[in-house]
Amino acid sequence: DMVNGPSYKRWRLTLPIMGALFRLAGQLLSDIPDPNYYYLFDLKSFFTAKALSMAIPGGPKFEPLFRDLEQAEDEEDWNEFNDINKIIIRQQIRTEYKIAFPHLYNSRPRSVYEGYYHYPCSVFIKTEDPDLPAFYFDPVINPIAHYKLQSETQQFADEEDDDDEDLVLPDDVEPVLNDFPLFTEDTADGIA
């Protein structure tokens, strides 16, 4: 019952401790770090679906946010033949399109949210072994078959002309930031 006053809100944990806590919490976190996986299944899409009184296929159903009684009375006498401005669409517009682009596919969008259409691609792969270096080649991302490598190398060697010379750099050329280490012991915990 006792809270230690203002010091309760201030924590100063080192990066290795935070990395260890993050690894322990890995059972509770999602295995999918790519936000594109959750397209139309985020809060903004749910709020938009509720405002438009629609249900995302496979998602939750909501009570209508706006109850337009006046509009319902006006629509009783309306049909597609007595409206001169009506564009007849033979295929019904999908619910996903109406929620993703509410101002384009709906006649009266109110209280809708503009969500992201696409996030940048994520190629992050969660490492299972904490002892691996921070940057390493994971064969899951880009497996290179050895037999393909040999056949392509032979093919290019056959196509080369005898006039081509190999590129030779001067001896004093060094990579940029060659004096600094690529990673430290805490880099892997900082990336995760």
C-alpha positions in Angstrom: 0.0 0.0 0.0 3.0 2.3 0.5 4.3 4.1 -2.6 7.7 5.7 -2.2 6.6 9.3 -3.2 8.0 11.0 -6.2 10.9 8.6 -6.7 8.4 5.9 -7.7 8.1 7.5 -11.2 11.8 7.7 -11.9 13.6 4.7 -13.0 17.1 4.6 -14.4 17.8 1.2 -15.8 20.9 0.3 -17.8 20.6 -1.0 -21.4 21.5 -4.6 -20.5 18.8 -4.7 -17.8 16.2 -3.3 -20.2 17.3 -5.8 -22.8 16.9 -8.6 -20.3 13.4 -7.4 -19.3 12.4 -7.1 -23.0 13.5 -10.7 -23.6 11.5 -11.9 -20.6 8.5 -9.9 -21.8 8.8 -11.5 -25.3 6.2 -14.1 -24.4 3.6 -11.4 -24.0 4.5 -9.4 -27.1 3.4 -10.1 -30.7 5.8 -12.0 -33.0 4.8 -9.8 -35.9 6.6 -6.4 -35.8 5.3 -5.3 -39.2 2.4 -2.8 -38.9 1.2 -3.6 -42.5 0.0 -7.0 -41.1 -2.7 -5.2 -39.1 -4.1 -3.2 -42.1 -7.7 -2.2 -41.3 -7.4 -3.9 -37.9 -6.2 -0.9 -36.0 -8.0 1.6 -33.8 -8.4 4.2 -36.5 -10.0 1.7 -38.8 -12.4 0.5 -36.1 -13.4 4.1 -35.3 -14.0 4.8 -39.0 -16.1 1.6 -39.3 -18.2 2.7 -36.3 -18.7 6.2 -37.7 -19.8 4.8 -41.1 -22.0 2.1 -39.4 -20.1 -0.7 -41.2 -18.5 -3.9 -40.1 -15.1 -4.9 -41.3 -15.3 -8.5 -42.6 -13.8 -10.7 -39.9 -13.8 -7.8 -37.4 -16.0 -6.5 -34.7 -19.5 -5.1 -35.3 -20.6 -1.8 -33.7 -23.8 0.0 -32.9 -24.3 3.0 -35.3 -22.6 6.2 -34.1 -25.1 8.4 -35.9 -28.8 7.7 -36.2 -30.1 9.8 -39.0 -33.9 9.6 -38.9 -34.4 12.5 -41.3 -32.2 10.9 -43.9 -34.1 7.6 -43.6 -37.4 9.3 -44.3 -35.9 11.1 -47.3 -34.6 7.8 -48.7 -38.0 6.1 -48.7 -39.1 8.1 -51.8 -35.8 7.9 -53.5 -34.7 5.3 -56.0 -32.1 5.1 -58.7 -34.4 6.1 -61.5 -35.6 9.5 -60.1 -32.1 10.8 -59.3 -30.6 12.6 -62.3 -27.1 12.7 -60.7 -27.0 9.0 -59.8 -24.2 7.0 -61.3 -25.2 3.4 -61.5 -22.5 1.1 -60.3 -23.1 -2.5 -61.3 -20.6 -3.9 -58.7 -21.0 -3.1 -55.1 -18.1 -1.3 -53.5 -16.4 -3.4 -50.9 -16.6 -2.5 -47.3 -12.8 -2.5 -47.0 -12.5 0.2 -49.7 -15.2 2.3 -47.9 -13.3 2.2 -44.6 -9.8 2.6 -46.1 -10.9 5.6 -48.3 -13.9 7.1 -46.4 -14.0 10.4 -48.3 -13.9 8.7 -51.7 -16.4 5.9 -51.4 -19.0 7.3 -48.9 -21.6 10.0 -49.5 -21.6 11.5 -46.0 -18.4 10.6 -44.0 -18.5 12.1 -40.5 -16.0 11.5 -37.6 -13.8 9.3 -39.8 -10.1 8.9 -39.4 -7.5 8.8 -42.1 -5.3 5.8 -41.7 -2.1 4.9 -43.3 -2.4 3.0 -46.5 1.1 1.4 -46.3 3.9 1.6 -43.8 7.5 1.1 -44.9 8.5 -2.6 -45.2 10.0 -4.1 -42.1 12.7 -6.8 -42.5 13.5 -7.1 -38.8 13.9 -10.7 -37.6 13.7 -11.3 -33.9 16.8 -13.2 -32.8 16.2 -16.1 -30.5 19.8 -16.3 -29.3 21.0 -13.3 -27.2 24.7 -14.3 -27.8 24.6 -13.6 -31.5 26.3 -10.4 -32.7 24.2 -7.3 -33.4 24.7 -7.5 -37.2 24.9 -11.0 -38.8 23.7 -12.6 -42.0 20.5 -14.5 -41.4 19.9 -17.1 -44.1 16.1 -16.8 -43.7 16.2 -13.4 -45.4 18.1 -14.2 -48.5 19.2 -17.8 -49.0 21.8 -18.1 -51.7 22.1 -21.5 -53.3 25.6 -22.6 -54.0 24.8 -24.3 -57.4 23.2 -21.1 -58.7 26.2 -19.0 -57.6 28.6 -21.3 -59.6 26.6 -21.3 -62.8 26.1 -17.5 -62.8 29.8 -16.9 -62.2 30.8 -19.2 -65.0 28.3 -17.6 -67.3 29.7 -14.1 -66.6 33.2 -15.3 -67.0 32.4 -16.6 -70.4 30.8 -13.3 -71.5 33.7 -11.1 -70.3 36.0 -9.5 -72.9 39.8 -9.8 -72.6 40.0 -6.0 -72.7 38.4 -5.6 -69.3 40.8 -4.9 -66.4 40.2 -5.4 -62.7 39.6 -2.4 -60.5 42.6 -1.7 -58.3 42.3 0.9 -55.5 45.3 2.8 -54.2 46.9 1.5 -51.0 45.9 4.6 -49.0 42.1 4.1 -49.5 40.2 3.1 -46.3 36.5 2.6 -45.6 34.7 5.6 -44.0 34.6 5.4 -40.2 37.1 2.5 -40.2 38.5 3.6 -36.8 35.1 3.2 -35.0 33.7 -0.2 -34.0 30.6 -1.4 -35.9 28.8 -2.5 -32.7 29.3 -2.8 -28.9 28.1 -5.3 -26.5 24.9 -3.3 -25.9 24.0 -2.7 -29.6 21.8 -5.8 -29.9 19.8 -4.9 -26.8 19.3 -1.3 -28.2 18.1 -2.6 -31.6 15.5 -5.0 -30.1 
